[in-house]
Amino acid sequence: MGRKATKASDNIFYQARVEAMKKNPAFSSREKASDLIGIDRTRLARIELSEVIPYQEEVKLIAQTYEKPELCNQYCTMLCPLGSITTKKVKVRNLDRLILNTLGALNDVSDLKDSLIDISEDGLVDDSERDEFKKILNVLSEISEMAQSLELWAKKNLDKWES
């Protein structure tokens, strides 16, 4: 890349292209990258400069081309009005750390299973059960995040192994 686009330096799509360039020098220019992605060079520039929010289809194409599936999650959590209130940001982690965190969260579930059964017996969460119920929801949220992170790791890494 001849020059670094300082105006775009904090843009997730620009950062993804810079990272993808390390594996494929064709991404060193927006013109070459836009050809490989299949969108107009000017449109890619406007996306990287945060002048426009990309369409979902463009995000999907960019993520596939750069081999950065996490861009889809980042788009949903940061740029999509609906996704930003319904979706949690998923971090790409190393497999060993991810598995340890997942196992830790799953251990918590077995401890909380009986509490969940007790709480749900009457179909209501009363005041005395509220703190325990919040704890259960936090553990389930952590498991959900770990599952999504593991799925993201697989999308980034398993395709390479299958080739």
Backbone as a ProteinNet text record, in pm:
[ID]
protein_1_A
[PRIMARY]
MGRKATKASDNIFYQARVEAMKKNPAFSSREKASDLIGIDRTRLARIELSEVIPYQEEVKLIAQTYEKPELCNQYCTMLCPLGSITTKKVKVRNLDRLILNTLGALNDVSDLKDSLIDISEDGLVDDSERDEFKKILNVLSEISEMAQSLELWAKKNLDKWES
[TERTIARY]
85.6	0	90.4	76.4	161.7	145.4	23	-3.7	-105.5	-93.3	-190.5	-303.1	-426.8	-542.8	-573.5	-516.1	-531.5	-675.2	-752.7	-893.2	-972.9	-926.2	-998	-939.4	-836	-760.8	-842.8	-951.9	-1032.5	-1155.4	-1163.8	-1277.7	-1253.6	-1352	-1334.6	-1312.6	-1369.7	-1354.5	-1216.7	-1166.1	-1030	-930.1	-949.5	-860	-860	-977.2	-986.3	-909.1	-917	-842.7	-692.7	-649.2	-506.1	-457.8	-536.9	-498.5	-499.3	-599.4	-607.7	-492	-441.8	-330.6	-204.7	-191.6	-74.4	-68.3	-185.4	-191.5	-204	-262.6	-286.6	-254.9	-141.5	-102.2	-200.5	-290.4	-389.7	-481.1	-489.1	-573.9	-503.1	-382.2	-307.4	-371	-453.8	-524.3	-674	-748.5	-894.4	-945	-877.8	-923.6	-916.1	-804.6	-790.8	-885	-893.3	-981.4	-1126.5	-1167.7	-1307.2	-1339.4	-1242.3	-1263.1	-1283.5	-1201.3	-1211.9	-1340.9	-1383	-1506.5	-1628.9	-1620.5	-1733.4	-1819	-1757	-1828.3	-1743.9	-1806.6	-1739.7	-1630.6	-1518.8	-1405.7	-1446.7	-1527.1	-1572.7	-1660.6	-1743.3	-1829.6	-1743.6	-1640.9	-1551	-1481.2	-1437.4	-1371.7	-1467.1	-1590.3	-1688.9	-1719.8	-1719.8	-1739.8	-1621.2	-1499.4	-1378.9	-1360.6	-1412.5	-1401.1	-1519.4	-1605.7	-1724.1	-1820.1	-1821.4	-1914.4	-2051.5	-2052.8	-2178.2	-2171.9	-2287.4	-2296.4	-2320.1	-2238.1	-2254.8	-2384.6	-2432.6	-2547.6	-2503	-2599.3	-2567.8	-2497.8	-2543.3	-2483.3	-2337.1	-2307.4	-2169.5	-2082.9	-2136.4	-2062.5	-2030	-2128.3	-2107.5	-1999.2	-2002.5	-1900.7	-1761.6	-1753.9	-1624.8	-1571.3	-1656.6	-1614.7	-1564.4	-1634.9	-1592.6	-1461.5	-1449.8	-1330.5	-1207	-1221.1	-1107.9	-1087.2	-1175.8	-1173.5	-1178.2	-1274.1	-1293.4	-1441.3	-1488	-1630.1	-1675.2	-1582.4	-1619.4	-1672.1	-1645.8	-1700	-1852.8	-1913.8	-2060.4	-2112.1	-2047.9	-2088.7	-2062.4	-1948.9	-1916.6	-2017	-2056.7	-2157.6	-2288.3	-2330.3	-2457.4	-2454.5	-2344.4	-2338	-2305.7	-2241.9	-2197.2	-2272.2	-2317.8	-2372.9	-2521.2	-2572.7	-2713.4	-2798.5	-2898.4	-2979.8	-3048.7	-3098.9	-3165.7	-3064.6	-2962	-2861.1	-2786.9	-2769.2	-2694.3	-2766.9	-2898	-2970.5	-3006.6	-2985.5	-3023.5	-2907.1	-2792	-2678.7	-2559.4	-2488.8	-2367.2	-2246.3	-2146.4	-2022.5	-1948.9	-1905	-1833.1	-1685.8	-1602	-1458.2	-1400.1	-1306	-1231.6	-1121.5	-1118.2	-1020.8	-939.9	-832.7	-754.1	-832.7	-817.5	-895.4	-874.8	-750.9	-727.2	-798.8	-792	-859.7	-1010.9	-1056.8	-1200	-1256.5	-1185.8	-1232.8	-1232.2	-1128.8	-1125.3	-1240.1	-1266.9	-1378.1	-1512.3	-1526.7	-1651.2	-1672.2	-1567.8	-1579.3	-1613	-1553.1	-1584.4	-1730.2	-1781.1	-1921.4	-2014.2	-1977.5	-2060.8	-2061.8	-1951.9	-1949.4	-2047.9	-2057.7	-2151.8	-2295.4	-2325.2	-2462.9	-2504.6	-2417.8	-2456.7	-2485.3	-2413.2	-2438	-2571.5	-2613.3	-2733.4	-2860.5	-2844.7	-2959.5	-3069.5	-3033.7	-3133.7	-3203.1	-3126.5	-3186.6	-3288.3	-3257.2	-3350.1	-3478.8	-3466.5	-3585.3	-3670.1	-3605.7	-3678.3	-3750.8	-3682.5	-3741.4	-3861.3	-3850.9	-3955.7	-4075.7	-4071.1	-4180.5	-4316.1	-4319.6	-4448.5	-4474.8	-4382.4	-4401.4	-4375.5	-4328.2	-4300.4	-4161.7	-4105.6	-3980	-4014.1	-4021	-4056.6	-3932.3	-3952	-3842.4	-3728	-3758.8	-3653.8	-3571	-3624.6	-3555.5	-3486	-3511.8	-3464.9	-3312.3	-3236.8	-3090.5	-3036.4	-3092.2	-3047.8	-3081.3	-3198	-3239.2	-3145.8	-3105.7	-3011.1	-2877.6	-2836	-2711.2	-2720.3	-2833.6	-2855.8	-2852.9	-2919.6	-2920.6	-2780.1	-2699.9	-2561.8	-2480.3	-2496.5	-2423.7	-2469.4	-2599.1	-2650.7	-2601.2	-2594.2	-2542.2	-2395.3	-2319.6	-2177.6	-2161.7	-2245.8	-2240.2	-2274.5	-2374.7	-2413.4	-2298.7	-2232.8	-2119.6	-2005.4	-1979.3	-1872.8	-1907.8	-2034	-2077	-2061.3	-2098.9	-2084.4	-1937.8	-1857	-1714.6	-1649.2	-1689.3	-1637.4	-1679.6	-1802.6	-1851.2	-1772.2	-1743.9	-1665.2	-1523.3	-1465.1	-1331.7	-1333.6	-1436.2	-1447.4	-1459.3	-1538.3	-1553.8	-1421.3	-1341.2	-1212.6	-1108.3	-1117	-1006.8	-1037.2	-1157.1	-1184.7	-1187.5	-1230.9	-1231	-1089.8	-991.9	-852.6	-807.7	-853.8	-814	-880.5	-1003	-1077.7	-1029.5	-956.8	-907.8	-796.8
-115.6	0	122	206.3	321.7	420.1	460.4	556.7	497.6	537	492.9	594	547.8	636.6	676.6	787.5	826.7	859.3	910.6	940.4	812.6	702.3	575.8	483.9	526.4	434.4	367.3	429.9	366.4	295.1	283.7	217.8	67	-12.3	-157.7	-219.3	-160.6	-215.7	-184.3	-66	-31	-120.3	-134.3	-218.3	-361.8	-410.7	-547.2	-559.9	-457.8	-462.4	-459.9	-377.1	-369.6	-505	-568.8	-700.8	-805.6	-799.1	-894.8	-875.7	-753.9	-723.3	-801	-835.4	-910.3	-1048.1	-1103.3	-1234.3	-1222.6	-1111.8	-1093.7	-949.1	-926	-789.5	-719.7	-794.8	-733.8	-637.9	-653.3	-565.7	-433.9	-413.2	-292.5	-166.6	-180.7	-63.4	-88.7	19.7	7.1	-41.5	1.3	-37.1	-188.6	-248.5	-393.9	-465	-413.9	-475.9	-469.5	-355.5	-341.7	-437	-460.2	-557.5	-698.1	-734.2	-867.5	-883.9	-777	-781.8	-782.2	-701.4	-689.5	-567.1	-463.3	-336.4	-224.2	-111.9	2.4	57.6	100.2	153.9	275.9	362.5	481.2	442.8	341.9	294.7	239.2	159.7	106.1	219.8	321.2	436.1	503.7	524.3	590.4	504.3	371.7	281.4	292.8	286.6	292.1	428	532	665.9	699.6	600.4	615.1	722.9	742.6	838.9	775.8	644.6	570.6	443.7	395.7	265.7	162.9	60.1	-38.3	-116.8	-163.4	-252.7	-388	-463.3	-594.7	-684.7	-679.3	-763	-725.4	-595.3	-550.4	-599.4	-593.9	-641.2	-789.4	-864.4	-1008.6	-1033.9	-960.8	-976.1	-938.4	-826.5	-782	-884.7	-932.3	-1031.1	-1158.9	-1204.6	-1326.3	-1304.2	-1191.6	-1164.9	-1150.1	-1079.2	-1057.9	-1173.4	-1272.5	-1384.3	-1331.7	-1241.2	-1178.6	-1188.9	-1308.1	-1323.4	-1236.7	-1193.7	-1108.3	-972.1	-933.2	-806.8	-806.6	-922.8	-931	-899.7	-956.7	-929.1	-783.3	-731.2	-592.2	-498.1	-528.9	-449	-450.4	-570.9	-582.5	-508.9	-516.9	-457.1	-308.4	-261.2	-122.3	-32.4	-87.9	-3	-24.6	-141.1	-171.9	-121.8	-37.6	15.6	-93.4	-196.2	-303.5	-396.9	-434.5	-524.7	-466.8	-336.7	-274.8	-285.7	-310.1	-326.9	-472.7	-561.5	-701.2	-799.1	-753.4	-842.6	-799.1	-896.3	-867.2	-882.7	-798.9	-808.6	-935	-1010.2	-1134.7	-1111.4	-1153.6	-1137.9	-1263.6	-1242.6	-1354.8	-1386.1	-1509.9	-1549.5	-1668.9	-1695.1	-1815.2	-1936.9	-2046.8	-2166.9	-2217.1	-2219.4	-2271.3	-2187.8	-2055.7	-1967	-1981.8	-1994.2	-2007.2	-2135.2	-2244.7	-2372.1	-2368.2	-2312	-2301.5	-2215.7	-2103.2	-2017.3	-2087.8	-2162.1	-2235.2	-2343.2	-2417	-2521	-2461.4	-2347.5	-2280.3	-2239.2	-2185	-2143.4	-2264	-2373.5	-2494.1	-2554.7	-2545.9	-2592.9	-2514.1	-2384.3	-2300.7	-2344.2	-2390.7	-2431.3	-2551.2	-2648.4	-2766.7	-2729.2	-2629.3	-2583.4	-2509.6	-2443	-2359.8	-2432.1	-2553	-2627.7	-2645.8	-2687.2	-2709	-2577.8	-2469.6	-2339.8	-2300.2	-2324.5	-2291.5	-2372.3	-2498.9	-2583.4	-2530.7	-2495	-2441	-2311.4	-2224.4	-2095.4	-2113.9	-2206.3	-2221.1	-2303.5	-2363.5	-2449.1	-2378.5	-2254.6	-2185.4	-2095.5	-2093.1	-2013.1	-1865	-1825.4	-1685.2	-1671.5	-1553.1	-1521.2	-1419.2	-1465.1	-1372.5	-1298.8	-1205.1	-1120.5	-1200.4	-1307.6	-1386.7	-1466.4	-1484.1	-1561.8	-1472.3	-1344.8	-1252.3	-1252.6	-1245.2	-1242.5	-1372.1	-1484.8	-1613.4	-1622.8	-1571.3	-1573.4	-1486.4	-1370.9	-1284.6	-1355	-1428.6	-1503.9	-1609.5	-1678.2	-1779	-1714.8	-1601.1	-1531.2	-1487.7	-1443.8	-1404.1	-1522.4	-1637.6	-1757.4	-1799.3	-1796.7	-1832.5	-1734.8	-1608.3	-1508.5	-1534.8	-1571.9	-1604.4	-1726.3	-1827	-1946.9	-1911.8	-1828.2	-1784.6	-1712.3	-1623.8	-1550.4	-1645.7	-1742.9	-1840	-1923.6	-1964.4	-2043.6	-1963.2	-1836.7	-1752.4	-1728.8	-1710.8	-1690.2	-1816.2	-1932.2	-2058.5	-2078	-2043	-2052.4	-1957.9	-1837.5	-1742.2	-1794.4	-1851.3	-1909.9	-2019	-2103	-2211.5	-2157	-2053	-1993.6	-1939.9	-1884.6	-1829.4	-1937.1	-2048.3	-2143.8	-2278.3	-2327.3	-2462.1	-2468.4	-2361.7	-2362.2	-2381.9	-2325.2	-2337.9	-2483.1	-2552.8	-2692	-2784.2	-2749.2	-2835.3	-2823	-2715.3	-2694.2	-2790.1
0	0	0	-100.8	-113.2	0.4	25.5	131.9	226.7	351.2	450.6	455.9	447.4	448.7	592.2	635.3	775.9	811	716.3	744.1	768.6	713	724.7	829.7	898.8	984.1	1093.8	1138.5	1243	1186.5	1057	991.8	985	1026.6	1032.2	894.7	790.7	656.2	599.3	628.5	589.4	663.7	793.5	873.8	822.7	783	730.5	599.5	514.2	387.3	413.1	506.7	539.9	591.3	675.6	727	615.6	528.3	416.8	319.5	308.8	219.2	258.5	386	431.5	366.4	335.7	270.8	119.6	73.4	-68.6	-106.5	-172.8	-208.4	-303.1	-364.1	-452.8	-377.2	-245.4	-165.2	-130.2	-185.2	-151.6	-208.5	-308.4	-360.5	-356.5	-338.8	-338.4	-473.1	-579.5	-713.5	-732.6	-696.7	-708.8	-612.4	-490	-391	-436.8	-489.1	-532.5	-646.6	-736.1	-844.3	-787.4	-689.3	-629.7	-548.7	-483.7	-404.7	-494.9	-601.3	-692.5	-665	-608.2	-589.7	-648.7	-675.1	-735.3	-643.1	-703.5	-627.6	-545.3	-604.3	-532.9	-414.2	-433.6	-325.3	-211.4	-243.3	-141	-66.9	-139.9	-75.8	21.8	-19.5	67.7	190.7	173.7	288.4	384.1	329.7	413.1	480.4	420.9	478.5	569.4	593.3	679	629.3	498.7	439.5	417.1	399.2	382.4	466	503.7	570	459.8	454.3	346.6	360.7	246.4	247.3	302.2	353.9	412	309.9	185	80.5	58.3	67.2	50.8	166.2	286.6	403.6	386.5	341.8	321.2	216.4	106.5	2.1	52.5	124.5	178.3	277.1	366.4	466.9	400.2	297	226.5	152.7	83.7	4.3	92.2	204.3	294.4	391.9	388.8	484.6	628	652.3	782.9	821.2	858.7	891.3	1008.3	1091.6	1204.1	1159.8	1034.6	984.5	987.6	963.7	966.3	1106.6	1207.4	1345.7	1381.9	1340	1369.6	1303.5	1181.6	1112.9	1192.9	1231.7	1304.1	1437.3	1508.9	1642.3	1640.9	1535	1534	1435.8	1324.1	1218.6	1190.2	1221.3	1194.5	1311.2	1283.7	1393.9	1476.4	1413.1	1485.3	1551.6	1477.9	1532	1651.1	1651.2	1761	1895.2	1892.4	2019.2	2047.2	1950	1970.4	1962.4	1916.7	1893.3	1976.4	2031.7	2107.5	2016.8	2040.4	1965.7	2007.3	1909.7	1934.6	1904.8	1996.2	1978.5	1915.5	1825.2	1769.4	1869.1	1914.7	2016.3	1966.9	2037	2008.1	2054.5	1984.3	2012.8	2155	2202.3	2337.5	2443.3	2433.1	2527.7	2514.7	2393.1	2367.1	2427.7	2412.6	2467.7	2620.3	2679.9	2826	2878.7	2813	2854.9	2838	2730	2705.2	2810.9	2841	2943.2	3080.1	3111.4	3237.5	3244.4	3134.9	3131.2	3139.8	3074.2	3079.8	3219.7	3291.8	3431.2	3516.3	3491.7	3565.9	3541.2	3420.3	3387.7	3470.8	3484	3561	3706.7	3758.5	3895.2	3907.6	3800.7	3805.5	3758.5	3708.2	3654.3	3758.8	3876.8	3982.1	4020.5	4024.2	4055.2	3949.6	3825.7	3716.4	3727.9	3764	3783.3	3898.9	4009.6	4125.3	4090.8	4019.9	3984.3	3892	3800.2	3698.7	3745	3862.1	3909.7	3910.3	3957.3	3965.7	3844.4	3748.3	3628.6	3647.8	3764.9	3795.1	3854.7	3841.5	3908.4	4016.1	4140.3	4248.5	4298.6	4387.7	4435.4	4496.4	4565.4	4629.6	4527	4406.8	4302.5	4199.3	4207.6	4103.7	4088.3	4196.6	4186.8	4126	4168.6	4114.4	3965.3	3927.2	3787.1	3701.8	3754.1	3683.4	3663.2	3765.7	3757.1	3645.4	3638.8	3534.8	3397.1	3381.8	3253.2	3211.6	3307.4	3276.1	3226.1	3290	3247.1	3107.3	3083.1	2950.3	2843.4	2878.3	2785.3	2754.2	2856	2837.2	2747.1	2767	2683.2	2538.4	2521.8	2387.5	2318.5	2391.7	2335.8	2299.2	2386.1	2357.4	2233.8	2222	2106.5	1977.8	1981.1	1862.4	1829.2	1931	1909.3	1852	1901.5	1848.9	1703.2	1673	1534.7	1443.4	1491.2	1415.2	1393	1497.6	1484.1	1376.2	1378.6	1280.6	1138.6	1120.7	987.1	935.9	1024.5	983.8	957	1027.9	1025.2	960.7	969.8	918.4	767	701.1	554.9	501.5	569.3	528.2	538	643.6	663.7	562.5	522.2	430.6	288.4	256.1	119.6	83.9
[MASK]
+++++++++++++++++++++++++++++++++++++++++++++++++++++++++++++++++++++++++++++++++++++++++++++++++++++++++++++++++++++++++++++++++++++++++++++++++++++++++++++++++++

